[in-house]
Amino acid sequence: MSVPQIEIQIIACIVAVACAIPGVFLVLRRMSLISDAISHSILLGIVIGFFITQDLNSPLLIIMAGLVGAVTVVLVEMIQKTKLVKEDTAIGLVFPALFSIAVILIATNANDIHLDLDSVLVGELAFAPFNRMYIGGVDYGPKAVWTMGSIMLLSIILLLLFYKELKITSFDVGLSTALGFSPVIIHYSLMSVSSITVVGAFDAVGAILVVALMIVPAATAYLLTSDLRKMLWLSIVFGLMSAIGGYWLANILDASISGSMATVLGVIFMITYLVAPANGYIANLVKERRQKKEVKLLTFLLHIHSLDDNNDEGEREVDHLYYHFKWNEKEAKTILNLASDNGLIILKGSLIYLTDKGTKFSESAIDYIVTNREDKLEGIKRDFLLFRG
């Protein structure tokens, strides 16, 4: 493995970690689209910086990009506060406008300058190792390593210092205000860090991969855990997996490195979406089927309970289930077996009777239905199969 190959993977890993940290809080605050807005709108800052300096390597381009990123956040907040549109709509209004202005400026005033829109949007990590940092004639490695390394270190330090504040303001703004935290300051600080991260990663990986690395690992981790610390660690792990796996996928397919990394992220998310133990698609299907079965069981038991004062044994017949509930034979057997296996009913010939446990359950269920008190439901969850989990 050559030195440039190693450097590409190092840069990708640093970018992944730097993006994962603010990305977790953007996902929790339901502000995922803001990273997309910043990553596109900062092109306007780059263009303005170039028009001022006429130098593509000037630090002013990065400064202007950061300022436009901050302006994007402020404009979104201003539009949202009017209450005329929701936040996602405000984002959708701001960033296309700023990005379009940048494209028009490039098309009309910078046709002979290398501001390649494809490179801006897709990014090309393969070129990052060749943009070196020289001090006193000494080569200190790729600039992206130092730039993104500094941003990553800043994010980690701020996370360690303000973890409690970020956690509280992300989950309960009212509580944070009561405790003396300023949710506004924390919010704009997070947006500033996100903007700086996007600007720093923009040149190395492009807008598309920045958004992918900032949002997809966090969204994937969110499917697996509700613990913030675990979510942060999982986001970092998924980002690193995509950085390394995406590079070698691109190497095998001779394809875009950034595109391959985004593809690996998408595959990781889809697998997690399908098989996540608690919140995955398959788990939810199983849960939904179980809940439907349990609702049928509840209906059935309440019906049998209502027959306790009724001497018409015909309604206790197993065959009556087909008529009364309009169940087919398979559904009826499933519910009967579920009730019987849990000791809720007893069969005397073809007649169905509640056991003491079944009677107790039915009375508890009726009590909950009548009162709608959560403490009643907790008792049912604790003592019976129905609603458990």
GITA-V599707 format. One record per pair of residues at least 24 apart in sequence whose ideal C-beta (glycine too) atoms are under 6 Angstrom apart, sorted by the first residue. I is the first residue (numbers start at 0). J is the second residue. D is the distance in whole Angstrom. If there is no record, write none. Layout:
i->(I:I)
j->(J:J)
d->(D:D)
This chain:
i->(3:6:6:7:7:8:10:10:10:10:11:12:12:13:13:13:14:14:14:15:15:15:15:16:16:17:17:17:17:17:18:18:18:19:19:19:19:20:20:21:21:21:22:22:22:23:23:23:23:24:24:24:26:26:26:27:28:31:32:32:34:34:35:36:36:36:37:37:37:37:38:38:38:38:39:39:39:40:40:40:40:40:41:41:41:42:42:43:43:43:43:46:46:61:64:65:65:68:68:69:72:120:120:120:121:121:121:122:122:122:122:124:124:124:125:127:143:146:147:150:150:150:166:204:205:208:208:208:211:211:212:215:215:219:219:219:222:222:222:223:237:293:295:296:296:296:297:299:300:301:303:303:304:312:315:315:316:317:341)
j->(128:128:141:124:128:246:127:143:144:203:242:239:242:147:148:151:147:200:204:212:238:239:242:151:235:147:150:151:154:196:196:212:213:216:234:235:238:154:158:192:193:196:213:214:217:217:230:231:234:165:169:189:217:218:221:169:169:214:87:90:210:213:210:71:90:94:68:71:194:197:197:206:209:210:94:98:206:67:71:94:97:98:67:68:198:98:101:67:97:100:101:101:104:198:198:194:198:194:198:194:190:205:206:207:205:207:257:204:205:208:257:204:256:257:256:203:203:199:199:195:196:199:227:257:257:257:260:261:261:264:238:264:268:267:268:271:271:275:278:275:267:385:334:334:337:338:385:334:361:361:351:353:361:350:350:351:349:349:384)
d->(4:4:5:5:6:5:5:5:6:6:4:6:5:5:6:5:5:5:6:5:3:6:5:5:5:6:5:4:6:5:6:4:4:5:4:5:4:4:6:5:4:6:4:6:4:4:6:5:5:6:6:6:4:6:6:5:6:5:6:5:5:5:5:5:5:4:5:6:5:5:5:4:5:6:5:4:6:6:4:5:4:6:5:5:6:6:4:5:5:6:4:5:5:6:5:6:5:3:6:6:4:6:5:6:5:6:6:4:2:5:4:6:4:6:6:5:4:5:5:6:6:5:6:5:6:4:6:6:4:5:6:4:5:6:5:5:5:4:5:6:6:5:5:6:6:6:6:5:5:6:6:6:4:6:4:5:6:5:5)
